[in-house]
Amino acid sequence: MKKYVILMLLILPALSLAPAAQAEIYVDGFLQTLQGARLEKDNPTATEFTASETRLQVRAEHFGDAGEFFTRLDFYYDGADTSSYAWELREGYLKFRLGQNFDFKFGRQIITWGTGDLVFINDVFAKDYRSFFVGRDDQYLKAPQNAMRADYYSPVGSWSLVWTPRFEANRLPTGRKLSYFNGQQIVGEGFPFDPPLPDAEFRNGELALRYSRTVGSFNTALYFYRGFYKNPRGVEMIPVGSEFMPQPIYPRLHVYGASVRGPMFGGIVWLEGGYFDSRWDQDGDDPLMPNSEMSGLLGFERQIATNLTANIQWQAEKMLDYDIYKMQNEMAGMYVRDEIRHLVTSRVTKLAMDELLTLSAFVFYSPTDEDVYARFSTDYKYSDELILSVGGNLFDGKYSATQFGQFQLNDNLYMKVTYGF
Amino acid sequence: MRITAIFSTVFLIGLMVFSDALMAQDTKDTKDAQKIMKKSHLAYYYAADDGVAEVTMTITDKRGKERVKEFVMLRLDEEEGGPQKYYTYFRKPSDISRLTFMVYKTPDGNDQRWIYVPSIDLIKPISADDKNSSFVGSHFSYEDVSGRHWSEDTHTLLYDSTLNGSKVWVIESIPKEKYKGFARKLSYIDQENYLPLIEKYFDKKDKLVRQFKAEQIEEIDGVVTMTVRSMENIKKGGKTIIQFSDISYNVGLDESLFTERYLKNPPRKYIK
């Protein structure tokens, strides 16, 4: 009898708490299956699938008076990779406010800033091109960073500071599902791509700053970044036996930039610029390190008809100390890019059937690199829960060494079914 | 047979237009109509100085399939009949949950809109000069939700009538400039609270294409509020019902809530 009383005493408070706890933690997410196949037969990749995965994303959030937490947890089985179960904490952060003007966000988080549409200058946060090129949802283009973010708001603008103690690199094709250019040729299986990250030292953390202010209906911003190239743009010669082998590495980088965006000509106009300061090749004379660059972006978007929106962007990237680069690459018999690399992009989005059907196309075209990347997708919301999607990624290029030309064997089509809950 | 049908339709429409015009001649009171529409606009779109409400939107397509959207809406009037700020936080469905949306509405029509997509931490200004485009896939347009300024149409009081026991004014509105949304609108305005009980939208062939209805009106915090409204697409079929609940007025929403900071960090005081 006494046992029961004790048990009851233990259970009752638990029962009374349970509904409250249930009500306060909000959970939702989706289950998704994505299947994708290559169109090129002679791709050197290990698999013909560009995607064959099932993914469960669970989102949970809780908020109290002082702060809140949010987690986005993915469990997936990737049959096109190594046929195994895996999970990833896409986001897991806590957010709180100190005083009236400070907001803090600590933990694993997705961070975006800048004005470009899928073209990034001052957004030096990790991207996941392995996901981007195979048809995963847009949210997967951004890779999470373990970071501490502080925002300070004042009447004369807002300051943001993001400190990522451990450098987070872009996720690039590894040769398993997608082939890539390794400096000599397009490679796939047998060429594992695993450049070493900068040492886990305090000074190798990434610092990103932004000051932004709204002037009239325009949003203006200044940016600074101190860290490393997010792609392994540098090469280190490492001794292997009696020879030296090239090893891709992430060279040190500073970025200084500015942007402005606002309504104009019946649409939205954005202008962004940045100076990429290659810290390990200040004079541009180190053939193993990237030269500094100036980058500018101009974009315009407007609704051109009911439910039809289009934008166009033009980016120009000027390499500094180009003559030295050109001479070095010509001597080495390597691809020589133009001094100014131009990139034109366009996105067209059409909504149909009471916005249940979304047709979207995005094209990147570089007249100087002579390469192109086109992505298109069709999403149909069959019900509030069920979304059916098909799409494709097409690459072409004259040279194997260019940004999109290197992926020319990776053309793929995919289908995706998502059930949201 | 067909010719007869066409002829009689044309004749009927002509008669309708003529009779309406005749009525207009009778009352001749466009000035009063102007005043009524202004008061109606203020009663409907500018209730109190600010407001917070939970919204459930049920969209039924022409095949009878239902879709439900749930969101929280915050509204701040900067000036009665003038600029307003709107903030929307989506709860459901799952693919847009936590997405936020902000509008700076100005009566001259140069609205500014932003969307924040939390899964990619992306703030995006939306270029949208087409106010007739659907509001989040419903049968309501952006303009139906935020209001078309009364000065954009010429209003004529056609006649007094009763609708479900309420005395109403029937007012005809014709856009001053050619307008895609409608060629003619008939509004049945409640004479007591100035809320539009029915709105009929006609196209340029004077065919009824859409019909708005106040389904339920309640008094909340002393403000007569339309808690349930519907919009039916008569021409293509389909209907949307918007239901407001947990409404509170004059909660003292601060202007700072309608900024990038809160677009990214929903104000938990109002959005739980």
HADDOCK unambig.tbl for C-alpha pairs under 7 A between the chains (distance, minus, plus):
assign (segid A and resid 28 and name CA) (segid B and resid 94 and name CA) 6.86 0.50 0.50
assign (segid A and resid 29 and name CA) (segid B and resid 94 and name CA) 6.60 0.50 0.50
assign (segid A and resid 110 and name CA) (segid B and resid 120 and name CA) 6.14 0.50 0.50
assign (segid A and resid 110 and name CA) (segid B and resid 121 and name CA) 6.19 0.50 0.50
assign (segid A and resid 111 and name CA) (segid B and resid 121 and name CA) 5.67 0.50 0.50
assign (segid A and resid 112 and name CA) (segid B and resid 120 and name CA) 6.81 0.50 0.50
assign (segid A and resid 112 and name CA) (segid B and resid 121 and name CA) 5.38 0.50 0.50
assign (segid A and resid 112 and name CA) (segid B and resid 122 and name CA) 5.92 0.50 0.50
assign (segid A and resid 139 and name CA) (segid B and resid 119 and name CA) 5.50 0.50 0.50
assign (segid A and resid 139 and name CA) (segid B and resid 120 and name CA) 5.12 0.50 0.50
assign (segid A and resid 142 and name CA) (segid B and resid 120 and name CA) 6.41 0.50 0.50
assign (segid A and resid 266 and name CA) (segid B and resid 129 and name CA) 6.77 0.50 0.50
assign (segid A and resid 267 and name CA) (segid B and resid 127 and name CA) 4.78 0.50 0.50
assign (segid A and resid 268 and name CA) (segid B and resid 127 and name CA) 5.65 0.50 0.50
assign (segid A and resid 301 and name CA) (segid B and resid 127 and name CA) 6.66 0.50 0.50
assign (segid A and resid 302 and name CA) (segid B and resid 127 and name CA) 5.22 0.50 0.50
assign (segid A and resid 303 and name CA) (segid B and resid 127 and name CA) 6.18 0.50 0.50
assign (segid A and resid 303 and name CA) (segid B and resid 128 and name CA) 5.92 0.50 0.50
assign (segid A and resid 303 and name CA) (segid B and resid 129 and name CA) 6.99 0.50 0.50
assign (segid A and resid 306 and name CA) (segid B and resid 130 and name CA) 6.51 0.50 0.50
assign (segid A and resid 306 and name CA) (segid B and resid 133 and name CA) 5.98 0.50 0.50
assign (segid A and resid 307 and name CA) (segid B and resid 133 and name CA) 6.65 0.50 0.50
assign (segid A and resid 354 and name CA) (segid B and resid 137 and name CA) 5.21 0.50 0.50
assign (segid A and resid 355 and name CA) (segid B and resid 137 and name CA) 5.07 0.50 0.50
assign (segid A and resid 383 and name CA) (segid B and resid 67 and name CA) 6.74 0.50 0.50
assign (segid A and resid 384 and name CA) (segid B and resid 67 and name CA) 5.88 0.50 0.50
assign (segid A and resid 384 and name CA) (segid B and resid 93 and name CA) 5.82 0.50 0.50
assign (segid A and resid 420 and name CA) (segid B and resid 94 and name CA) 5.22 0.50 0.50
assign (segid A and resid 420 and name CA) (segid B and resid 95 and name CA) 6.40 0.50 0.50
assign (segid A and resid 421 and name CA) (segid B and resid 94 and name CA) 5.65 0.50 0.50
